[in-house]
Amino acid sequence: MSYKLKKHSGAAKRFKRTANSVKVRSANRNHILSKQSTKRKRHNRGLNKLTKTTLRMALKLIKLTR
């Protein structure tokens, strides 16, 4: 018998698989937002798509979630 494979639970909370890529929330959006400029906060809204190197790393960590 083999053991049960587990996903990386930290990565599963942070990354969401789409058809072609992986979505991830922008950084610097949790607290101490008053010192950031409005432009900086506005550009951090929404979700980002990961690029090549980070995408490979994220897929390796969340491969068991699908």
C-alpha atoms as one frame of an Amber mdcrd trajectory, in Angstrom:
protein
   0.000   0.000   0.000   1.168   3.466  -0.728   0.558   6.501   1.416  -1.970
   9.182   0.668  -0.539  12.092  -1.330  -1.368  15.518  -0.003  -1.437  18.892
  -1.678   0.476  21.825  -0.284  -2.257  23.405   1.835  -0.595  26.842   1.934
  -0.400  26.960  -1.853  -3.967  25.695  -2.202  -5.177  28.715  -0.223  -3.199
  31.213  -2.307  -3.427  29.914  -5.882  -6.494  29.106  -7.975  -6.183  27.059
 -11.159  -7.772  28.419 -14.373  -7.901  26.815 -17.815  -4.527  28.170 -18.952
  -2.865  29.720 -15.933  -3.062  30.274 -12.190  -4.731  33.219 -10.457  -3.208
  34.801  -7.377  -4.169  37.790  -5.245  -2.024  40.937  -5.381   0.435  41.527
  -2.567   0.317  44.544  -0.201  -3.480  44.604   0.151  -4.028  43.485   3.748
  -3.245  46.237   6.222  -1.466  49.588   6.643  -3.103  50.857   3.477  -3.349
  54.457   4.647   0.280  55.254   3.776  -0.042  53.858   0.254  -1.037  56.157
  -2.557  -4.433  55.751  -4.186  -2.768  54.841  -7.477  -0.758  52.059  -5.830
  -3.852  50.606  -4.150  -5.875  50.863  -7.365  -3.257  48.989  -9.388  -3.179
  46.238  -6.766  -6.894  45.497  -7.068  -8.095  42.283  -8.637  -6.150  39.133
  -9.391  -2.859  38.558 -11.175  -1.843  35.727 -13.452   1.438  34.012 -12.719
   4.322  34.055 -15.162   6.515  31.210 -16.353   8.846  30.414 -13.431   6.341
  31.092 -10.674   3.647  29.260 -12.615   5.719  26.055 -12.734   6.364  26.266
  -8.990   2.693  26.876  -8.184   1.472  24.056 -10.417   3.868  21.636  -8.757
   2.478  22.578  -5.343  -1.232  22.454  -6.224  -1.212  19.553  -8.709  -3.169
  17.309  -6.356  -6.027  19.770  -5.821  -7.703  19.066  -9.159
